[in-house]
Each structure stands twice: as structure tokens, then as C-alpha cells.
Amino acid sequence: MAHRLELLVSALNADTEELIKKMNIGSDAIIINQCGQVGYSEERADGHNIRIFSFDEKGVGLSRNNALLRASNELVLFSDEDIVYADDYEKKVCEEFDRHPEADMLLFNVKVCEERFTYWNKSFGRVGLMNCGRYPAYSMAIRKKKLHDTGVTFSLLFGGGAKYSNGEDSLFIRQLIKAGIKCYRTDVVIGEEIPRPSTWFNGYNEKFFFDRGVLYHHLYGRMAMLMALQFAYRKRKIMCQTIPWTKALGIMKAGIAEARSK
């Protein structure tokens, strides 16, 4: 019987054999390993086919797009190499899509440490343009054909290895919703994140706030400054210990202005 779910893993300089075990991969999978060389191999794990593509170039958006181009199963679930999956995650994802035929895309719960906490779904519900900005790529599963029909791909401007630090996942969801994808959140838990040093985060410095301003222009358009104001004020105790929140807001404003000028 053909498997329905394919895990799309973005990895950097990984020992892929070890990675398969560490992540507890229990579905078909594509691993994009950005490791300075080019190659292809396949592994079998508990009856599942795992295809491994090695690439010389780097960039998380590019990595996810490379996986999407090669996806072949009905459902795809995005992942990073620091996620450890529940033994029954494949069953959980497939059953949730079966329970909700109205959903093209589902955002699942993945446990994270407190400092990485951006969301936790307590119920099933619709996700729209104004509340899609807090979900990471590893929460996302989607019906592959629906995704391919939109022509939407991950931005190459945002994310690890790109010009601007992060936000490729938020832009991706927003573009999909604007393209007509019906996106829902679910309280089903499929795994947890194991903390590791970030490949892009170097503290709440000027680049962090400037890049956030650029991102907010692309996410919110004319409402970018209002969203930047609420972000800087709401997060001031956590993110503004070195840079005062009023200065951080000014840096975000400069990022918004740069994005608008292009």
C-alpha cells in the first residue's frame, strides 16, 4: 500500500543516517542536506522510503523548495532537523486530514522550549491573514496537489542563509491563504523540538529589528508600522534589554521604509 505522507526535512551538514534515527522518522521522507557537495541516495526505514539529496548551495527557503519540487505523496509535512517525532505522527496527520476534508492545510502542535514559544493551538479553527504570522514551517502539513496548483513557493529573501534573517514560513502561509488555500490550526501534537544553536539568530540586535521591519512590510503592507509598534511594545521585556523598545521600533521603521522603496 502506498504511503500518504511525506516528510520534507531541511538539514545543514547532517549525518543523514544518524538524523533519520534522531528524528524518529516513521514515514516516507525527503531530506535536503545542504552540505557543500552534490549527491543522491536512498534509505529504507520500517518500510518507508527516504530520499536524500545533497546540495552545495545554502538557504532554508531554497532547501524547502528543492524538497517540494521532488515531493510525490498526497500529503507533505515540513520539518527541520531538530524535530523529534512521536511514534504515531504519520497516523495522526493522515487521520486529522481525513477528519477535516475542508482543510487544504493544517498547522499542528510541536512542543518547544519557553524561549522559542510562539504559538500553541488549544482548539481547531480557521487561520487567516491576520493570525498566520506566528506559525513555524515545522507545524505545516498540506495537501500536495493543492499546494502545487497555487504555484506558491518559499521566499529566497528570508530565512537562514538569505539576506533577511527569518520569516519565510510566515510569508509562505500568507501567500497560500491569499491564493485560496483553506488553512486551519489543530491541537494535535506530533512531536517536539530539541534545542540547538540557531543558524541565523545572533541576539536581538539591530539586524534582527531591521529585518523584522522588512518582513512586516511584506506581511502587512500599510499596517506594517502598527504591527511593528505592537510587536516592539509587547516584546519589550524579552527583546529590548540591550536596545530600548523605542529605538527598536525606529530600526523596524527603517526596515519598513527600505522595503517600501523597492
C-alpha positions as CSV (number, residue, x, y, z in Angstrom):
1,M,0.0,0.0,0.0
2,A,1.3,3.4,-0.9
3,H,2.1,5.7,2.0
4,R,0.2,9.0,2.0
5,L,2.6,11.3,4.0
6,E,6.0,12.6,3.0
7,L,8.2,14.4,5.5
8,L,10.3,17.2,3.9
9,V,13.4,17.8,6.0
10,S,15.7,20.8,5.7
11,A,19.1,20.0,7.1
12,L,22.6,21.5,7.1
13,N,25.8,19.4,7.1
14,A,23.9,16.5,8.5
15,D,24.9,12.8,9.0
16,T,21.7,11.7,7.4
17,E,21.8,8.1,8.7
18,E,22.1,9.4,12.2
19,L,19.5,12.1,11.5
20,I,16.8,9.5,10.5
21,K,17.2,7.8,13.8
22,K,17.4,11.0,15.9
23,M,14.3,12.5,14.4
24,N,12.4,9.2,14.7
25,I,11.3,9.4,11.0
26,G,8.4,6.9,10.5
27,S,7.1,8.0,7.2
28,D,8.3,8.5,3.6
29,A,10.7,11.4,3.6
30,I,12.9,13.7,1.5
31,I,16.0,15.1,3.3
32,I,17.6,18.1,1.7
33,N,21.1,18.2,3.1
34,Q,23.0,21.4,2.3
35,C,26.5,20.1,2.8
36,G,28.8,21.6,0.2
37,Q,28.5,18.7,-2.2
38,V,26.1,17.2,-4.7
39,G,24.7,13.7,-4.5
40,Y,21.7,11.4,-4.1
41,S,21.0,8.3,-2.1
42,E,18.1,6.3,-0.7
43,E,17.4,4.7,2.7
44,R,14.7,2.3,3.9
45,A,13.3,2.7,7.4
46,D,10.5,0.5,8.7
47,G,9.1,0.0,5.2
48,H,9.4,3.7,4.3
49,N,11.4,5.3,1.5
50,I,13.7,8.1,2.4
51,R,15.3,10.0,-0.4
52,I,18.4,12.1,0.4
53,F,19.5,14.9,-1.8
54,S,22.8,16.7,-1.2
55,F,23.3,20.2,-2.5
56,D,26.2,22.7,-2.5
57,E,24.1,25.9,-2.1
58,K,22.6,27.1,1.2
59,G,19.4,28.8,2.2
60,V,16.4,27.4,4.1
61,G,13.8,28.7,1.5
62,L,15.8,27.1,-1.3
63,S,16.1,23.9,0.7
64,R,12.3,23.7,1.2
65,N,11.6,24.5,-2.5
66,N,14.0,21.7,-3.6
67,A,12.1,19.3,-1.4
68,L,8.7,20.5,-2.8
69,L,9.8,20.0,-6.4
70,R,10.5,16.3,-5.6
71,A,7.6,15.5,-3.3
72,S,5.4,12.7,-4.6
73,N,3.0,11.8,-1.9
74,E,-0.6,13.0,-1.2
75,L,0.4,14.9,2.0
76,V,3.6,16.8,2.8
77,L,4.8,17.8,6.3
78,F,7.6,20.3,6.6
79,S,10.4,19.8,9.1
80,D,13.7,20.9,10.5
81,E,16.5,18.6,11.6
82,D,15.9,19.4,15.3
83,I,12.4,18.0,15.5
84,V,11.8,14.6,17.1
85,Y,8.5,13.0,16.0
86,A,6.0,11.0,18.0
87,D,5.9,7.3,17.1
88,D,2.4,7.7,15.5
89,Y,2.9,11.1,13.8
90,E,2.1,9.7,10.4
91,K,-1.2,8.2,11.6
92,K,-2.1,11.5,13.4
93,V,-1.5,13.7,10.4
94,C,-3.4,11.5,8.0
95,E,-6.4,11.0,10.4
96,E,-6.6,14.7,11.0
97,F,-6.8,15.4,7.3
98,D,-9.5,12.7,7.0
99,R,-11.5,14.3,9.8
100,H,-11.3,17.7,8.1
101,P,-11.8,17.3,4.3
102,E,-12.5,21.1,4.2
103,A,-8.8,21.8,5.2
104,D,-6.2,22.1,2.5
105,M,-3.5,22.9,5.1
106,L,-3.2,22.0,8.8
107,L,-1.0,23.6,11.4
108,F,0.0,21.1,14.1
109,N,1.4,21.5,17.6
110,V,5.1,20.8,18.2
111,K,6.4,21.3,21.7
112,V,9.3,23.8,22.1
113,C,11.3,25.3,24.9
114,E,9.9,28.5,26.5
115,E,12.3,30.9,24.7
116,R,11.2,29.5,21.3
117,F,7.5,29.5,22.1
118,T,5.4,31.4,19.5
119,Y,2.1,29.5,19.4
120,W,0.1,26.7,20.9
121,N,-3.2,25.6,19.4
122,K,-5.8,24.8,22.0
123,S,-8.6,24.1,19.5
124,F,-9.4,23.5,15.9
125,G,-10.1,26.7,13.9
126,R,-9.5,28.7,10.7
127,V,-6.3,30.6,10.2
128,G,-6.5,33.9,8.3
129,L,-4.2,36.7,7.0
130,M,-4.1,38.5,10.4
131,N,-3.2,35.5,12.6
132,C,-0.9,33.4,10.3
133,G,2.4,35.1,11.3
134,R,3.4,33.1,14.3
135,Y,3.5,29.6,12.9
136,P,6.9,27.9,12.0
137,A,7.4,25.8,9.0
138,Y,7.6,22.6,11.1
139,S,4.0,23.0,12.1
140,M,2.7,22.9,8.5
141,A,1.2,20.0,6.6
142,I,-0.6,20.4,3.3
143,R,-2.3,18.5,0.5
144,K,0.5,18.5,-2.1
145,K,-1.7,18.9,-5.2
146,K,-3.5,21.9,-3.7
147,L,-0.1,23.5,-2.9
148,H,1.3,22.8,-6.4
149,D,-1.8,24.2,-8.0
150,T,-1.2,27.6,-6.4
151,G,2.4,27.9,-7.7
152,V,3.4,29.3,-4.3
153,T,7.0,28.7,-3.1
154,F,9.2,29.8,-0.2
155,S,10.8,33.2,-0.4
156,L,14.5,33.2,-1.1
157,L,14.9,36.6,0.6
158,F,14.0,35.5,4.1
159,G,15.3,32.7,6.4
160,G,18.6,31.1,7.4
161,G,21.2,31.7,4.6
162,A,19.2,34.5,3.0
163,K,19.5,38.3,3.0
164,Y,17.0,38.8,5.8
165,S,17.0,36.7,8.9
166,N,13.7,34.9,9.1
167,G,10.0,35.0,8.2
168,E,9.9,32.7,5.1
169,D,7.4,30.5,6.9
170,S,5.0,33.4,7.7
171,L,5.2,34.7,4.1
172,F,4.6,31.2,2.8
173,I,1.4,30.7,4.8
174,R,0.2,34.2,3.9
175,Q,0.7,33.7,0.2
176,L,-1.1,30.4,0.3
177,I,-4.1,31.8,2.1
178,K,-4.2,34.7,-0.5
179,A,-4.1,32.1,-3.2
180,G,-7.2,30.4,-1.8
181,I,-5.8,27.7,0.4
182,K,-8.1,26.9,3.3
183,C,-5.8,26.8,6.4
184,Y,-6.7,25.5,9.8
185,R,-5.0,25.1,13.2
186,T,-5.3,21.8,15.1
187,D,-4.5,20.9,18.7
188,V,-3.0,17.5,17.7
189,V,0.6,17.2,18.9
190,I,3.0,15.4,16.5
191,G,6.5,15.9,18.1
192,E,8.9,18.2,20.0
193,E,11.8,20.5,19.1
194,I,15.2,19.7,20.7
195,P,17.0,23.0,21.3
196,R,20.2,23.6,19.4
197,P,22.3,26.7,18.4
198,S,20.5,28.7,15.8
199,T,22.0,29.0,12.3
200,W,20.6,32.6,11.9
201,F,19.8,34.1,15.3
202,N,22.6,36.2,16.8
203,G,20.6,38.0,19.5
204,Y,18.1,40.9,19.5
205,N,20.5,43.3,17.7
206,E,19.9,46.0,15.1
207,K,19.8,43.5,12.2
208,F,17.1,41.5,14.0
209,F,14.8,44.5,14.2
210,F,15.7,45.9,10.8
211,D,14.9,42.5,9.2
212,R,11.7,42.3,11.1
213,G,10.6,45.7,9.7
214,V,11.3,44.4,6.1
215,L,9.3,41.3,6.9
216,Y,6.3,43.3,8.3
217,H,6.1,45.3,5.1
218,H,5.7,42.1,3.1
219,L,3.3,40.6,5.6
220,Y,1.1,43.5,6.5
221,G,1.5,46.2,3.8
222,R,0.0,49.5,5.1
223,M,-0.5,48.1,8.5
224,A,3.2,47.3,8.9
225,M,4.0,50.2,11.3
226,L,1.0,49.5,13.5
227,M,2.1,45.8,13.8
228,A,5.7,46.9,14.4
229,L,4.5,49.1,17.3
230,Q,2.5,46.4,19.0
231,F,5.4,43.9,18.5
232,A,8.1,46.2,19.9
233,Y,5.9,47.2,22.9
234,R,4.6,43.7,23.7
235,K,8.0,42.0,23.5
236,R,10.0,44.9,25.1
237,K,10.8,43.0,28.4
238,I,12.2,40.0,26.5
239,M,13.7,41.5,23.3
240,C,14.7,45.1,24.4
241,Q,17.1,44.6,27.2
242,T,20.0,45.9,25.1
243,I,18.2,48.1,22.6
244,P,15.3,50.2,24.2
245,W,12.0,49.3,22.6
246,T,11.5,52.9,21.2
247,K,14.9,52.6,19.4
248,A,14.0,49.1,18.2
249,L,10.8,50.5,16.8
250,G,12.8,53.1,14.9
251,I,15.0,50.4,13.4
252,M,11.9,48.4,12.4
253,K,10.6,51.6,10.8
254,A,13.8,51.9,8.8
255,G,13.4,48.3,7.6
256,I,9.8,49.1,6.5
257,A,10.9,52.2,4.6
258,E,13.6,50.2,2.8
259,A,11.2,47.6,1.7
260,R,8.6,50.2,0.6
261,S,11.3,52.0,-1.5
262,K,11.9,48.9,-3.7
